[in-house]
Amino acid sequence: MNTRTRPHFRSAALLLIGALACLCILAAGSDSGVRITGVKIQSDRVELNEQGELIYSGNVRITHPNFTLQAERLSAEIRNGELSRFVAEGSPVSMSQRVPEAGNASVRGSAKSMIYDHIRRDLLFEGEARFERTDGSRFESDHLLYNAKTREISSESPAQMQFPRRRD
């Protein structure tokens, strides 16, 4: 697709990259003073529809030095010139986040879909959702909600949780 013939395509893509970078920073627990570099989005196809929705499809991969997300399809909703949310779908969608500030701890998750709300900084895992931390804690449910700002995970549906045994 030629970005010169679609002037809004480039700005919409940059908005999505900026929002994904914010997710990476918030998930890492960093508050300020971090420069965003290295966010990369790859897919087989990309389009911008008349509603201002940016759609990546086929082998979608978002990478940042400490964050990756893989999906079959990712759509980003742009409202009033700003990213409102994105929806990633796949079988499954998977994400991983390394947190250097926490001794290189990491989190991993997967679900049939993930919905990121840019305003609330929430990542909703839907359908066969799994979320794991380096410490061995694991959460499974149909719906899990991860707040990237607070790094808290919750579920409003029946969930299974496993916590590692404490070593005394």
BABA-293073 format. One line per 5 residues: their letters; for each residue x, y, z of C-alpha. Coordinates in pm, 1 decimal. Example, Ala and Ser with C-alpha at 12.3 -4.5 7.8 and 13.67 -1.06 7.14 Angstrom:
// BABA-293073
as> 1230.0,-450.0,780.0 ~ 1367.0,-106.0,714.0 $
END
This chain:
// BABA-293073
mntrt> 0.0,0.0,0.0 ~ 138.6,339.9,-93.9 ~ 131.2,573.5,205.2 ~ 152.5,877.7,-21.5 ~ -193.4,806.4,-159.4 $
rphfr> -332.9,741.3,187.8 ~ -215.9,1030.0,408.1 ~ -408.1,909.5,714.7 ~ -251.5,564.3,696.5 ~ 88.5,682.2,815.2 $
saall> -49.0,888.1,1106.4 ~ -280.9,604.2,1215.3 ~ 9.7,360.0,1208.0 ~ 223.5,597.0,1414.5 ~ -58.8,634.8,1669.9 $
ligal> -78.9,257.6,1706.3 ~ 297.2,226.2,1748.3 ~ 292.1,499.4,2013.4 ~ 10.0,333.9,2206.2 ~ 177.3,-6.8,2192.5 $
aclci> 497.3,152.4,2316.8 ~ 299.7,300.7,2608.1 ~ 169.2,-47.7,2687.7 ~ 525.8,-179.0,2687.5 ~ 643.7,95.7,2923.6 $
laags> 348.6,62.9,3159.5 ~ 377.7,-313.0,3169.9 ~ 742.7,-272.1,3260.0 ~ 644.2,-45.6,3548.1 ~ 833.4,257.8,3423.9 $
dsgvr> 675.3,593.7,3500.4 ~ 875.4,851.5,3308.2 ~ 1198.8,936.0,3137.8 ~ 1192.5,638.0,2902.8 ~ 1259.5,689.1,2537.0 $
itgvk> 1058.1,469.0,2302.3 ~ 1267.6,293.5,2040.4 ~ 1246.5,-30.8,1857.2 ~ 868.8,-88.6,1829.7 ~ 810.3,-294.6,1516.8 $
iqsdr> 485.5,-428.3,1367.8 ~ 496.1,-700.4,1102.9 ~ 207.4,-866.8,920.1 ~ 119.5,-1019.9,584.0 ~ -135.9,-744.5,511.7 $
velne> -235.3,-404.0,645.0 ~ -526.1,-175.3,557.4 ~ -693.3,142.1,677.0 ~ -1070.5,137.8,635.2 ~ -1313.7,430.1,598.4 $
qgeli> -1391.4,430.5,972.8 ~ -1026.2,499.5,1052.7 ~ -962.9,146.4,1175.3 ~ -614.1,14.4,1107.9 ~ -620.4,-362.5,1043.4 $
ysgnv> -317.5,-590.7,1038.9 ~ -379.5,-950.3,931.7 ~ -182.0,-1267.8,878.6 ~ 110.8,-1350.0,1105.8 ~ 91.2,-1027.3,1305.0 $
rithp> 392.6,-974.4,1528.7 ~ 459.8,-670.8,1745.1 ~ 805.0,-651.5,1896.8 ~ 972.7,-416.0,2138.0 ~ 1297.0,-491.5,2319.1 $
nftlq> 1099.8,-616.5,2623.7 ~ 758.1,-699.9,2475.6 ~ 615.8,-924.8,2203.3 ~ 262.5,-995.6,2086.2 ~ 166.0,-1248.5,1818.5 $
aerls> -178.6,-1274.9,1658.8 ~ -352.2,-1363.2,1335.5 ~ -533.7,-1028.0,1324.4 ~ -499.6,-696.3,1501.8 ~ -734.6,-402.1,1459.2 $
aeirn> -682.5,-59.1,1609.3 ~ -967.2,184.1,1666.0 ~ -873.6,547.5,1614.8 ~ -1113.2,806.7,1762.6 ~ -1065.4,1182.5,1741.4 $
gelsr> -715.7,1127.8,1608.5 ~ -611.5,907.5,1902.0 ~ -591.0,536.1,1959.3 ~ -890.3,419.1,2161.7 ~ -820.8,45.3,2177.1 $
fvaeg> -687.7,-247.2,1983.2 ~ -820.1,-600.1,1945.1 ~ -587.9,-892.0,1872.0 ~ -733.5,-1225.9,1763.4 ~ -576.5,-1562.3,1696.1 $
spvsm> -553.4,-1923.1,1792.2 ~ -418.4,-1820.5,2033.4 ~ -293.5,-1465.5,2068.9 ~ 21.6,-1469.6,2279.6 ~ 217.3,-1201.8,2457.9 $
sqrvp> 530.8,-1191.5,2666.4 ~ 686.0,-912.2,2867.1 ~ 1028.1,-899.7,3029.8 ~ 1057.3,-657.3,3323.0 ~ 1422.7,-552.4,3366.7 $
eagna> 1331.9,-333.8,3668.0 ~ 1216.6,-648.2,3851.3 ~ 1533.7,-850.3,3802.4 ~ 1432.7,-955.6,3449.9 ~ 1112.8,-1115.5,3575.0 $
svrgs> 868.9,-1191.5,3298.4 ~ 501.4,-1245.2,3231.9 ~ 343.3,-1448.5,2954.0 ~ -12.7,-1476.0,2845.0 ~ -234.8,-1629.3,2581.8 $
aksmi> -601.8,-1622.5,2486.9 ~ -827.8,-1643.0,2183.3 ~ -840.7,-1263.0,2186.3 ~ -683.4,-972.2,2370.5 ~ -838.0,-627.6,2392.2 $
ydhir> -625.7,-333.0,2501.3 ~ -804.8,-24.2,2634.0 ~ -561.6,263.6,2590.0 ~ -739.2,497.2,2834.0 ~ -761.5,250.1,3125.3 $
rdllf> -436.5,69.5,3032.0 ~ -616.4,-263.5,3063.9 ~ -541.6,-575.1,2861.4 ~ -841.3,-812.4,2860.3 ~ -768.9,-1177.6,2780.1 $
egear> -1079.7,-1358.4,2648.3 ~ -1134.8,-1726.9,2573.9 ~ -908.7,-1993.1,2725.2 ~ -706.1,-1720.4,2892.4 ~ -375.4,-1801.0,3063.1 $
fertd> -137.2,-1568.6,3241.7 ~ 193.0,-1675.3,3400.1 ~ 462.4,-1495.8,3596.8 ~ 827.8,-1588.6,3642.5 ~ 764.6,-1663.2,4011.4 $
gsrfe> 552.7,-1960.8,3905.2 ~ 212.9,-1806.8,3971.4 ~ -41.2,-1897.4,3707.3 ~ -395.3,-1781.9,3633.2 ~ -647.0,-1950.4,3401.3 $
sdhll> -1003.2,-1842.2,3319.2 ~ -1229.1,-1753.4,3029.4 ~ -1170.2,-1384.3,3105.9 ~ -865.1,-1229.4,3271.4 ~ -797.0,-859.0,3309.4 $
ynakt> -437.6,-735.1,3335.7 ~ -381.2,-372.3,3429.9 ~ -52.3,-267.9,3272.9 ~ -12.9,28.7,3507.4 ~ -58.7,-156.0,3839.0 $
reiss> 48.6,-501.6,3709.0 ~ -256.3,-655.8,3875.6 ~ -451.5,-946.0,3729.9 ~ -817.5,-1018.6,3804.1 ~ -1105.3,-1230.7,3684.6 $
espaq> -1481.3,-1191.4,3712.2 ~ -1543.1,-1547.8,3598.7 ~ -1442.7,-1878.4,3759.6 ~ -1064.6,-1898.4,3763.3 ~ -790.7,-2139.8,3856.6 $
mqfpr> -488.6,-1996.8,4031.9 ~ -161.2,-2160.3,4122.1 ~ 101.0,-2004.7,4343.2 ~ 450.3,-2138.9,4400.0 ~ 537.6,-2289.8,4733.5 $
rrd> 728.1,-2061.1,4964.0 ~ 1073.1,-2171.1,5059.7 ~ 1137.3,-2109.0,5426.6 $
END
